[in-house]
Amino acid sequence: MMRKIILMLALIPIVVAACVKRSNPPPPTSTSVSLPSRVQLSDYQLLAPEDMRADLNELFTKLELTHPNLYANRPKNEVDINRRRLYDELNQPLTIIDFYLKVAPLVESLGDKHTRILLPGVIYSKELFFPFYIKFFGQRVAANNYSGILDIPSKAELLSINGTSIPALLNDLSPYQFSKNSFSITLWFYSGSLPEYQVEFLNSGATTPVRYQVHGMTAEAIRTEVTLSSQPLEDFNYQTLPNSDIGVMTINTFNGGPGQYLEAAFTQIKQDHVQHLIIDIRGNEDGMYNQVDSVMAYLTNLAYKQCSVRYERFVNKPDTPTETFECDLIQPPDRPSRFQGDIYLLIGPDTFSAAITFATILQDYKLATLVGEETEDKASYCAWVSDPITLSHTHLQYTYSSSCYVRPDGIIENNGVIPDAIVRTTIDDYIAGRDPVLAKVIDLIR
């Protein structure tokens, strides 16, 4: 999981042309937060109220001119009310961090996970963070240890931080959960750069909690520890299960791969007489749509669409109205090693963007059985992220989507991709390294 942990724990802000994603609890419905009294190791210049107000207006003026469907998930009149309220609140000097904390929830409330305010990068080099990667299971959380303290297990259930239970802490942190922010950043919003943390863990199979003292770490120190202690997450992997006709293909990104690996993998699938192919995209969070097509060519000879319709605003024509297009019909090219058997697709909350498109194609054209958990982002969503844009006065940056898509079957619902068979991974499964989703599919096949 090294790539994901570097993205979310080591605090590197990434904008990919088609996809970005988070795996935190749902964002708050409130669009403004009370500013915390946090410990900061660096001095941040104060922004003038008139500059923040000007940039708030500039931000929404530009978003309304460039985003193809800005108010698809929340009525404009509601957003305008919150925007005017925020404008009035910006009546005293604030740091760029505090200005971010005011604006980010409002942008997050738009419901487009590709349109967001970018966290000022200065904090990565100046501040100390909680050195664990946190994965959420409702009100329980598992922690991957990147503190450098070898006595702490690599994975364990985190029970409390500084004497506060995890359920109580998650409640306190809920106003600061913004898209693409890891738990470590969220905790920093709340408490700032703490030199030490008192943490309480429950190790796998244990009944008695264990307490540790860990130090806050810079982003660079965490990044180094992740590199030293993690196995790299492969972009692509294939194996035929021993003594079986079952193949398991893992595609962790549609960005730059898996095209280079496909011919060899599907040639092996054909040679091994595989009849049941399991494709795992539960950890696939980024990518380009042409890579989706490269995989589809090995799965079907039927013409398909990536979407039913798309809405688009052209970057070079920002003042023109949104245009609606029927999505192209794609005819896969011939592939001698094309798979002819049953396909099972594994999805989950971390399946995002181009991987969601891949899932909807397979589901809507009934080419695969989807197993796992619902994706966090919607099945019909907006993407094609802009490069970071800098606001004129405060220099805060933002990105926006330039295209919005409706899934191939044309049905717009306010939910993610829902698997045909729901199989949940519990915190105990995660800590113990069990994979109930994969095990369920193999059991069904056998």
N, C-alpha and C positions, 0 to 999 in steps of 0.2 A: 504493500500500500504506500510505497515511498512517495510516488508522485502526488497522490491526494494529500498526504500528510504535509509535504512541502508546501502545497498550495494553501492548505487550511490552517496548519499549525505553525509552520515556519513563516507564515504571514506575508506571502508574496502576492501582490495584487496582479491578476492576470486577466486580460481581455482577449478572448479568442474570437476569430472572425465569425464563427457560427455559434459558439456555445460557452457558457459558464454556469456554474451550479454551486449550491451550498447544501449542507445536510444538518442544519440546525432545526430547532423547533419552529413551528409556524410564527410569522412575524406578528407584532401587536396590531390591533385595529386602530389604536390611537395614532395620530399623525404628528405628535409633538411630545417631547419628553422633558422632564425636569432635569436640569443639568446636575450631575453628581459632583461631589467634592472629592476629587481624585488626587492621588500622589503623582506628580509629574516631575520628571528628571530634567526636562528641557523647558526653556522659556519660549512661549509661542506668542508671536506678535498679535496684538489686539486689532480686530477689524472694526472699522467704523460702521455704525448702524446704517448710514446711507449707502455704503458699499454693499453690505449684505442684502439690503432691500433691493438695490439695483440688480444684483446678481440673481436674486430670487425671481424677479420679473423677467430677466434675460433668460434664465433657465427654462421657464414655462413657455415663454414666447417662442424660443427655438424648438422646444419639444413639440409644440403644437404645429409648427411649420414643417417638421421633419419626420415625426413618428406617424406611421400609416394608420394607427388606430389607438391613440393614446388613452382614450376613455372606454375601452372595451370592457374592462372589468369593474370600473367604478364611475358612476355618473359625474359628468363635469361639474354640475352645480355643487355636489358634495365636496369635490376637490377644491373648487373655488372658495367655498366657505372656510375650509382648513387653511388654504393658502392665504386668505385675507387675515385670518387669526394669527398665522405665523408672521405675516408682515408686521402686524401690530406688536408682536412679541419682540421683534428685532429692534428694540429701542435703547439698547445699551451696548457698549463694546464687548465683543466676544472673541475668543481665540478661534482659529480655523477648525480646531477639533470640536469646539462647542457649536460652531456654526454647522459643521457636518452633522452633529447630533440633532440639530433642529430640522435640517432639510432632508436628511436621508429617510426618516420614517414617512414623510409625505410622498417622496418618490417611490418608496417601497409599496405604499398603499395603492399605487396604480396597477399592481398585479403583474407587471412584466419583469421577469427575472433577468432579462438582458438589458433593461433600462435602469440605470442605477447611478448613484453618486459614488465616486471612488474615494476611499479613505486616504487622507493625506499621507504620502509615503514617508514623511519625516519621522513618524513615530517608530518605524521599523529600525532605524539606526540610533534612536535616542532612548527608548523605553525598555522596561523589563516585562516579561510575559510569563504566564502560567505554562510550564513546560510539559504539557500532556496533550495528546490528541483525544478529543472526547467524541464518543458516538452515543447517540440518544436512543433510548428504548422507553418512550413515555416519560415517566418521572424517575426512571433509573438510568444511570449512565455508566458506560464502560470507558476506562482510560487506558490509552497506550502510553507507556512510560518513555519519555525522551528527556528526563531530568539528568541522566548520567549516573544516577544512583542505582547500582546493580542489585541492591537488596530488594528494590521494588519490582514486582513481576512486570513482564512486558505488557500483560493485559490483566486487569482486575476491575471489580466494581468499585467506583468511587462513591463513598458514603457521605463525606462532608469535607468542606474547605474552611479552615479557620474557625471551626466550631459550629458552622452553619450547615444544616442538612442539605442535601442536594435538592429535594423538592422545594424547600424554603428559598434556597439560593436561586433556583430557576424562576421562581415567582418574582424575586427581586430583579433578576436580570431581564425579564421579558420585555421591558420598554426599550432595551438596547440591542435587540436582535434584528440585524439588518442583513439583506442579501449579501452573500459571499463573505460574511464576517465569521471567523471561527470562534469557538468558545473562548479561546485565549484573548482575542481582541475584545469580545463582549465583556469578559471579566475585567479587562483593563479599563473599559469605559466606566465600569462600576467602581473599581477600587484604585485603579492606577498602577504605578510601578512599585509593587511590593517586593522588598528584598527577600522575604521568606514567606512560605505558606505552610500551615499545619494541615496535613491531609490524612484522611482515614479511609482505608481500603478494606474490602472483603475479598480475599483471594479465592480462586476457584476451588470449590470443595471444602472451604473452611467455614466455621461457624462463629469464630471470634475475630472482630475487626483488628487491624494492625494500623498503628499511627506512624507517620513519618514527617520529618521536616525537610522541605525542599526549597531551593533558592529560585527566585525569579531569574529569568535568563533573557538576554537580548535575542533578537530574531536571528542574528548571525550564529550565535551559540547553539540555538535550537536547530537551525538548518544543518550545522555540522554534526550534531548528535543524531539527527535523523539519517543523514548520509552514512554514518558509521554503524548504526544499529539496525538498519532496515534493509530488507531485500528489495531490489528494484521491482516495480510492478511492470510486468511485460506488456507491451502494446498488444501482442497477439500470441496465442498459444493453442496448439492442437495436440490431442492425444486420443488414440483408440484404446478404450478400456480393455484390459487383458481378458482374453478368452471370451470375447463378446462381439456383438455387431453394433456396439454403441460407441459413438464418437463424441467428444466434448471439445468444443471450440470456444475459447475465451477471447472476446474482442473488447479491450479496455479503452480504446479510442478510435474515432474515425478521423483523426487529425494526422495526416502524413502516412498512415497505414490504414487498414491492413493489406492494401492492394499487393504489396511486394511478396506477401506470404501466401496468398490465396491459392495460386496454381499448385504449389507444392503440397499444401494441406489437402486440397480436394483430390489431387492425384493419389495421395495416401489413402484418403477415405474410399476411393474407388477400388484401390488395390486390396484394402482390408475388408471389402464387401460390407461396409457399414450400412445398416438399414435405418438406424435411429440417430439423428444428429441433434445434440444439445448445444445451443449457442447461448453463451452467458454474457450479457451486457449489463449486469447489475452495477458494475463499477465504471461504466462508460459515460463520461461527462462532457466530452468535447468532440468536435470534428467538423468535417465538410461533407456536403450532401453527395458529391461525386464519389466519395468513398463508400457511402451507403449503396449506390448503384453498382459499384464494383463487386460488393458482396452479393447483391441480389442476382447478378448475372450467373452466379454459381448455384442459385437456389430455385430459379424458375425460368421457363421460356415464355411465360405469359406477360403480355404488356401490362403495365401498371402505372399508377400516378403516385408521386410522393405526397401530394395533397390534392384536394378537390379544387379549391380556389386559393389565391394569395392576394394580399393587399400590399401595395408598395408605394413608397415615396422615394423619388430618385434624388440622390445626394446632390447631383448637379442641377436639379430643378426643385429646390426646397419650397418654393412658393406656389407650386402647382398642387391641385387637389390629389387626394389618394386615388390611385388607379387600381382597378380590380381585373385580375387575369385568371382565366381557367388554366389550371396546371397542366403541363405537358404530359402526354402519354409517352412512356418510356418503353422501348422494345429492347429487352436484354440481348446482347450479342451472343452468338453461339459459343458454348463452352463444352468441349468434349468430356470434361470431367465433372459436368454439372451433377449435383446430388439429386437422386430420384426418390429417396425414402421419406420417412416421417421427421418433422422438424419440431423441436421444443425450444422456446425462447425464454430465458430466465431474465426477469426484470425486477427492479426495486426502486426505493426512494432516490437513489443516486443515479439512476438512469436519466439522462438529460439531453435535451436539444436534438442533435442529429440522431442520437440513439433512440429518442422518442419517435422521431420520424420513421426509423427502421422498424420499431415495434408496431406502429400503427399500420404500416404497409403490410407486414406479415399477418396482423390480426384482421384488418379490414378485407383483405383478399383471401382470408382463411388458408393461409399457407403454413401456419404454425400454431401450436398450442402454447399460449403464454402462461407461465407459472412464476409465482413469487409474490411480490407486493406492489401496490399502486405506486406509480411515479409521483414525485412531489409536484413537478410542474405539469401544466395542463397538456392534454393530448393535442389540442389546437393552440398554438402559441406563436409568439413573435421572436424573431432572431435577426441574423445578419447584423452583427454589432458594429457600430461605428468605431473609429479610433477615438481615444480619449479627447474630449473637447474641454478647453480651459475657459472658465468664466472670466469676464473682463476685469473685475475689481478685486475679488477675493482670491482668484486663481484656483479655486476648487474645480475639480474635473468631474465630468460625467460621460456616460455612454448612452446610446439609444439604439433601439431596433429599427431597421429600415424596411423590414418585411414581416408580414403576419400570415400565418398559414392555417387553413382548416384541414383536418385530417382527411384521408382519402374518401371515407364514406360520406363526407359532407355533414356529419352530425357534430354540432358544437355543444359541448357539455362542460359544466364548471367542475371538472375533475381531471385527474391524470389518466394515464393508460391503466385500465383495470385488468389484471390478468384473468385468464379463463379459470385458472385454479389458484386460489390464494393460499400461500404457505408462508407463514411468518417465521423469521429468525429471532429468537429471544436473546436476551442479554447473556443468559447462561450458555446458549449455543455459541455465541460470538466469542466469549471468553475461553470456552473449551475448544474452540476451533472446529466445531461441528457445522455442517452445511445441510440443514434439513430440506432446503429447496432442491438441491441437486439429488439428495438421497431419495426424495419423494418421486422425482421424475424417473430415476433409475428403477425404483420399485414398480412404478406404473408400467414401464416398458417391459420389465421382466415378468 
